[in-house]
């Protein structure tokens, strides 16, 4: 009998420990899921608070069994949603990393719907980072999954994003026309299709069809669709010297701009009311988790102290290098601030208005600017000419401004060109002088990869 008890007691203790561990894991999973749902409710009104809630949920999940399917699923959903919030706030690199982590988690789970959504989100972020090849890969994989789901709407939506973010960016306008026309025939959202087709035909320089589709896009119920449609029509009529129609499109654009602002104000008031109601619910949840949060905050404080100590030690080691780098950068900044080309472009970046086009840059100022670019970027223009010998001095000026990260709008003003004319000029440089037909990279990618 003694021996039996000696064997039973450890088994009972082990079973009790296992039960407690399972119960603890379940409780943490339920708490993380509650935080996730709270973050979803906050997202339309307060994306910052939603991001904070999602991060709290991830911290809770870190204390769960990482191999459990439910944990992987919820963790992937949170990372995917958090990536979307980061992207909307301009944190694109961080957003793409989160979407990629979500994709890896969803690949380990049965079912493909969540994986498809994460791939689609990753494609959007990659496209906004001008990583066109990566975006294409994500969209195509999402498209293949959508086809297996027998959902024509999902397939069409992904196809339209692929056309807009990848093929339009590459200048494959004929392909855009073919795919979007097919999507339109299969029931895709008409106003977005007509807007995309109108812009594609505009770049193909088929003004007749561009006008036809853009006019159809102006019939959209959404002011956000009508505005770019009128803007495209304005540019076409201006090129055709039909100033009467161009003026009408300009007036329609301004009307829709005001309507969009009015709609936004109404939505903001509705968001404020919903935010108040959600805040009451959130306060209830926060009171329930107050004790657990206190332990978490203490751990974070200790971690922060450890990080501060580590950073102080690293700072001592890197201080000399930093001072040398700052001195070199200071000398470059002083030289650049004396150059009229750079100063003008910088001023345009800060505030682009109709009055900013009244300036005159002489050839010597451009030459000085190109010399400074060569000093900073290791003979940048010389390397460009070695690789693409047909580039003109004006082409080099455009490439140098692009290398410094100035926007298309600023560069078009610096070159004394209309925005659409500059887009065509940049397209011709890539296609005719940079072997664009054999190079799938965007113009900016080609420039930034010159070492």
N, C-alpha and C positions, 0 to 999 in steps of 0.2 A: 504493500500500500504506500509506503514511503517513497519507493522508487517511482510509482505512478504519479504521485504528487509532484515529485521533482521534475518529471518530464512535462507534466501538464502546465505548471506555472509559467515556464518560459514561453510555451506556445501561446498561452492566454495573453501574456504581455506583448508578444510579437504581433498577435492579431489585433490587440487594442491599439498598438502603435500604428499598424497599417491602416486601421479604420480612421484614426485621428488624422493621419497624413492625407487620406483620401478626402475626408470631410473638410480639412483645411484647404486642399486644392480646389474643391468645389466652391467653397465660400469665396475664395479669391477670384475664381473665374466669374462667379455671379457679380461680385463687386466690380470687376473690370468691365463686364458687359453692361452694367448699369451706367458706368462712366462713359462708355462708348455711345450708348443711346442718348445720354445727356448731351454729349458733344455733337451728335447728329442734329438734335433739336436746336442747338445754339448756332449751328453753322450758317444759316441764312442771315442771321442778324449780327452775330459777333464772332467772326472767324478766329480772332485772337483768343477769346475765352474758350472756343471749341478746341483750338490747338493745345491749350493748357490742359484741358480735360482729357484729351487723347493721350498726352504725355503721362498724365497720372495713371491712366489705364494701362499703359505699357509698363510702368514701374510695378504695378500690381502683378501683371502677367509674368514679369521677370522672376517672381517668387513661386511660380507654378511649374508643373512638370512640362518641360519644353517639348517632349516627344508626343504629348497628347494631341490628337487631331483637333479637338475643340480649341485648344490653346493656339495651335498653329493657324487655324481659320480666323479666330478673333484677332490675333496679332497681325495677320496679313490684312484684314479689313481696316484695322486702325491705322496701320502704316500707309495704306493706300489713300485713306481719307486725309491723313495728316500731310501726305505729299501734295495733295490737291490744295490744301490751305497754304502750304509753303509757296507753291507755285504762284498763287494769286497775290502773294505779298512779295514777289520778286526773288525768292530764295530758290532759284531754279536748280542749281547743282544739288542742294540738299533734297529738294523734291524728287529729282530723278533717282537719287540713291534710295529714298524710301520706297518709291514705286518698284525699283528693281528688287529690293528685299521682300516686298509683298509678292512679287512674281515668283521668287524662289520658294516662298512658303506655300503658295497656291499650287505649285507644281507637285508638291508632296501629298496633295489631297485629291480625293475622288471628285469628279465634276469639273467643268471648265468655265462656268459662268463668271466666277470671281476672277479667274486667271485672265479671261478675255477683257474684263473691265480694267484690271491693272495694266495689261498690255496697252490698251487704248490710252489710258492716262499717261503712261510712260512715253508713248508716241507723241502726245501733245507737248510734253515738257521737252523732249529731245528736239522736236521741231523748233520750239521757241529758243533753244540754244544753238540753232543752225546746224545741228547734227542730223542732217537729212537722211544719211544712210541708216543710222540707228533708228530714226523715226519710221522709216519705211519698213525695216525689219519688224518692229513692234506692231505696226498697223497690219502688215500682211499676216502675221501669226494670229492676231485678234480676228481678222477677217475670215481666216480658215476655220477658227473655232465657231464664229457666228454662223457659218454655213452648216456646220454639224448640228447646230441648235435648231435648224429649220426656221430661223427667224429672218424673214426678208427685211424687216425694218432695221434690225441690228446690222445686217450686212451692208445695207445701203448707207446707214449713218457712218459706219467706219470707212466705207469707200469714199464718201464725200470728204471726210477729214483727210484721207490719204491723198486725194486730189489737191485739196487746198494747201495742206502743209508740206507735201513732198513734191508732187509733180509741178505745181505752180511755182514753188521755190526754185526748182531746177530749170524752169522755162520750157517744160514739156507740155505746151499749151494744146497741141493737137490731141494728145493723149487725154488731157483734162476734158476737152470737148467730147471725145468719144465716150468716156466713162460716165461723165455727169449726164449726158443726154440719155444714156442707157438707164441710169438711176432714176431720171425724171419719168421715163416711160414705165418704170416699175413702182411708181407711187412715192418717190422721195418728196421731201418738203419742197414745194414748187418755188417759193420766193428765194430760198438759199441757192437752189439749182440755177435759177435764172440770173442771180447776182454773180455766181461763180462763172457761168457761161459768158455773161456779158464782159467780165474782166478778162477772161481767156481770149475772147474774140478781139478785145481791145488791144491786147499785146500781140496778137497775130496780125493786127492792123486791118481787120475786117470790120470796118466801122458800121456797116449796114446791120449785120447780125448783132454786133455789140449793142447798138442802140435798141434793137428789137427786144433783146433779153433784159437789158437794164430798165427799159420802160415797164416790162412785166414785173420786175423786182420792185419798182416804185409802188405797185399796188399791194404790197405786203401790209399786214396789220401792225407789224413791228417797226417803230421808228428807227431802231438800230439797223434794220435792213434797208429801209428807204434812204437813209442818209448816205451810205457809200454808193448806192445806185445813182442818186442825183449827182454826187461828186464825180463819178465816172462819166456821166452824160455831159457834165460841165466841161470836163477835159476834152472830150471828143468834139463838142461844138466849138470850143475855143480853138482847137487845131484846124477846124473847118472854117474858121473866121465867121461863124454864125453867132455873133455876139448877142443877138436878141434872145435866142434859145438858151445860150450860155447864162445870160442874166436870169432868165426864168428858173433854170436849174439851181442857180446860186440862191435865189429867193426861197425855193422849195427846200433846199438844204438847211437854210437858217430856220425856216418854220419847223421842220422836223427836229432840229436841234433843240429848239425851245420846248417842243412837245416831249422830247425825251427827258429833258430836265424836269418838266412837270410830272411826268410819270414817276421819275425817280423820287421826287419829293413825297408823292403819295405813298410809294413803297416804303420810304424811310419812316413815315409816320406810323404805318402799319407795323413795321419792324420794331419801332419803339414800344408800341403797345404789347406785342408778343414777347419782346425782350423782358418787359416788366413781369408778365405772367410766368415766364420761364425762370426768371430770377428767384421768384418765390419758391418754385419747385427745387431749384438748385440749392437754396439755403437749407431746405429740409434735408437734402442728401448730404450736404456738407456737415451738418450737425451730427449725422449718424456716423460719419467717418472721421470725426475730429481727433479721436484718440490715436487712430492708426496714422493719420497725417502728421501728428506731432512726432511720432517715432521716425517717420520718413524725413521730416524737416531736420531733426537732429542729425540723422545720418548724412543728409546733404550738407549740413554745416560742417561736420567733420571732414567730409570729402572736399569741401571748398577750402578749408584750412590746409589740408594736405596739398591741394592743387596750388594754393598761393605759395606755400613753402617751396614746392617744386619749381614754380615759375621764377621765384626769386633766385634760386640756384642757377637756373638756365639763363636768366638775365645777366648774371655776372659773367657767364661764359661767352655770351654773344654780344656784349655791349660794344666791344671794340669794332667788330665787324659792322655792327649797326651804324656806328658813328661814321665809319668810312663810307658806307653806302649812302648815308644821309648827305655827306659832303659832296659826293659825286652827283647825287640827285639835285642838290641845291645849285651846283654849277650849271647843270642842264636846265633847271627851271629858270635861272637867271637869263641864260642865253635864249630860251624859248620865249620868255616874256618880252624880250626886245624885238622879236620877229613879228612883223605885222600880220603875216599870214596866220600864224598860230593864234595870236591875240584876237584877230577878227573871227576865226572859226570858234574860238572859245566863247566869245561874246554872243555869237549866234546860237550856240548850244544853250546858253542860259536864258535867252529870250529871243525867239524868232518872230519878228513882226514885219509888216510891209515896209517899214522905214529902214530896216537893217540892210537892204540891198544897195544902199547908196555908199559905195566905197570903191576905191581904185587901188589895185595891187599891181605894182610894176614888176618887170621880169627879174630884176636883181633881188627883190624881196622873195620871190618864189625860189630863186637859185639858193639863197641863204637858207631858206626853209628846208629844201631837199638835202643840203649839206648837213644840216643839223639832224635830219632823219637818218642819214647814213652813219653819223657818229653814234647815235643812240641805238640804232637797230643793226649795227654791224654791216655797213655797206648794203643797205636794203635795196636801194634803187639799182645798184650795180648788179646785184644778184638777180633782180627782176629782169634786167636787160639781157643778162647772160642766158636766162631761161626762155625769155620771150623777146627776142631782139627787135620785133616790129613795133614795140610800144613807143609812143610819142612822148614828148615832154609833158603834154597835158594829161596823157594817160598816167604818167608817173605821179603827177600831182594828185589825181584822183586816188591812186593806189596808196599814196602816203597818208592822205587824210583818212582813208579807210583803215589803214594800219593803226592809226591813233585812236580809232573807235568813234569818230564823228558820225552822226546819223546821216541817212540819205538826204534828209531835208536840208541839213546844214551844208553838205557837200554840193548839192544842186545849186544853192544860192552862191556859194564860193565860186562855182564854175559858170555862174550867170546863166543857168538853165532852168527850165520848168521841171517840176518833179517827175512828170512822165517822160520828158525828153532825157532826163538824166538816167532814168531806169533803162531806157532803150540804149543809151550810150554805154552803160555798164554791161548790159547784155551783149552788145556787139564786141566790146573788149574781150569778154570771156570767150564768146563763141569763135570770133575771127582771129584773135591774137593770142589766146591762151589755150588753144586746142580744146575748147569747151565741148565739142561734140564727143570727144573721147574721155572727158573728165566729168564725173558725176558730182563733184564737189561744187558748193556755191562759190560765188565770187569772193565773199568774205573769208571762206575757209581757205581758198587758194592763197589769198593775201597773207592771212595770219599764220600760215604754215611755212612761209619763207623764213628760214633761219639765217 
